[in-house]
Amino acid sequence: MSSTSPVVFVHGFIGTLDITGYELPHAVPDLLGYGEHQAVPFDAISLPSQVEHLRAFVDARFGSKSVDVVGHSVGGAIAMLFAHTYPEYVRRIVNIEGNFTLRDAFWSASVGRMSQSEADAMLQDFRADPLAWISSSVTAPAPHLSGIAARWLAHQPASTLRAMGQSVVTTTGNDDYSTVIETVFDRHPVYLLSGERSRKG
């Protein structure tokens, strides 16, 4: 996608986005509860708070320049909410397997319903065999993906996943959410990408 606008990549439910070889101005911020922001408390983590966090990040990094936003999975939902709340900040959106309905949020919803001990145990199991975890999403993953998966799984605590899962359900289950999505499609160019497995589903 050739562009003079900076590109902001918004990661999904687990991990971050690995952007290599992209020469145009761009950024891959950690969302609240992830990476450098892992210490953010449970009650401060929600999709609306991620939108405000993203706005502050774009202000600090790019000033008044409008950006292209690429969001993956839950990051796709955040990208749409960001464009709805701050339309002047966004030129266009690439939404990769984004959550458009509550049905799209089946896994994050199940994590949101877990107790803290259940979520901790789930993440511990994933971390014990990162390649097996990523195999649930990637057909025949190459061995080097084990290291990437391990890094992604270490990128957030289980409490962040619970908070995000609960907020995804609350946000995408709201009666107004479909109107929000429609408004963004009306205002901005939106490009949709899906993986092989999600297309089949």
N, C-alpha and C positions, 0 to 999 in steps of 0.2 A: 504494500500500500504506500505509494509515493506521496509524501506530504511534507509541508514546511511546518506544520503544527507539531509540538511535542506529543509524544505518545505516553500515556500512563497505563501501565499494565496492573490490573487488579486481580490478585490471586484468589483461589477458591477456598473451600472448606478446610482442607489440610494442605500445609506446606506453602510454597511460594512458586513464582514462575521463574524459570531459568531462561534468561534472555541473553543469547550470545550472538555476536556478529551483527548486531543491529546498530548501524552507524548514525542514524538520525537522533536528535535529542529525545531522550526517553527516561522514564523512571519506573521502578518497581517497588512501591512503598510497602512496608509491613503494615497490615491492618492492626487495629487494637486487639491485643491478646496474642499477637504473633511476633516472632522474631525479637526485635529490640523492645517491643511493647508487651512482652509476655506477662509482665507484672501488673498490667491493668486489671482492676478487680472485676469479678464476674458481673456485678450489677451495672457496670459501665460499658459492657459489650453488647451491642445490638446493631441491626442493620442501619437504623437512623443515626446512631452514633458513628458508625463507619462512614456514612455520607459526610458528616461534619468533619471527621478526621481527614477524609480525602480532600475536602474543600480547603482546609487549613494547609495541607501538604501542597496542593497545587498553588495556592497563594504564595507560600514560602519559596517554592522551587521555580515557578514559572510566571508569577505575578499576574498581570491582566491578560496574558496570552491564552486564547482558547486552546483546548487540547483534544486529541483523539483518545478515546478510552477503549481499552481492550480488557474485557472481564471474562473470567473463566468460572463456570458453575455458580456458586454463591456470589463470586465476584461479578458475574454477569448481572445478577439481581441488583447488586450494589451500584454497578455502572448505570443501570436504568434509573434507579432511584436518585442517583447523583444528577443525571441529566434532567430528570423531572424537577428536582428541587432547585438546581442551578443551571438552567438551560443555556445561559450566556457563557458558561465555562466550557461547554462541550461543542465540538464541531461535528463529530461523527462517532459511532460506536461499532465495535466488533464484539459480538456476544457469542462466546464459545460455550455451548451446552449450558446456557443460563437457566435459572429457575424462573419460569414464567407462570407456573401455577403451583398449587400446593402438591399436586401429583408429582411434579418434578423434584420435590424436596423429600422424597421418601426416606433416603438414608439419613440426612441431617435431622429429619423429624424423629427418627428412631433414636438417634443419639441424644436429642433434646429431652426425650422421655426417660433417659437413664438416670439413675442415682449417680452421685459422684464416684462412689466405689466401683460401680459397674462401668462407668466411662474410663476410669483409671485402668481397670483390668483389660478393657477392650484395646486401649492404646498400648498397653504393655505387651499384649499378644501380638499386635501389629509390629511393634518395634523388635520383637524377638525374631521375626522372619520377614524383613522388609520386601524381599522379592516375592514371597507368597502374597503379601498384601497388594503389591502393585499388579500382580498377575490377575487380580479380580477386575482390573480396568484396562490392562494392556495385553493384547494377544501376543503370546510368545515373547515376553520381554527379554531383551539382551541382558547378559549378566551384569554389565556396568550400571544398569538401572537400580541395582540393589543399593549402591552407595547413595544415589540420588534419593531413592525412597526413604532410606534411613535418615537423611538430612531433612526431608520434608516432614517425617514423623516426629522429629525432634524440634520442629519449628514452632510448636504450640503445646500447651498443656491440655489435658482432657477437659478442664474447666472451661477453657475457651470454646471447645467444640460443643459442650453442653449449652453454653450461652448463645452461641451462634445458631445451633439447631433450634432452640426455643424461639429465637427472634425470627428465623426464617419461616417457621410455622405461623407465628403471629402476623408477620408482614404479608406473606404471600397468601395467607388464608383470609385476609381482610377483604371485604366486599369492594373496596376502592382500588385494590391493587391492579385489576385488569384495566381500569380507567387510566391509571398511572402509566401502564405499559402502552396503551393506545395513544396517549398524549405524546409520549416520547417518540413513537413511530411517526406520528404526524409532524413533529418538530424537527427531527434529526434523521439523517441517513443512518440506517442500522443494518449491519451485515451479520448474518447468522451462520455459525459453523457448528457442525456436530461430528462426533466420532463414529466409527463403524458400528460399535455396539449400541450407542444411543439411537442411531438411525433405525436399527433393526427393532429396538424397543418402542 
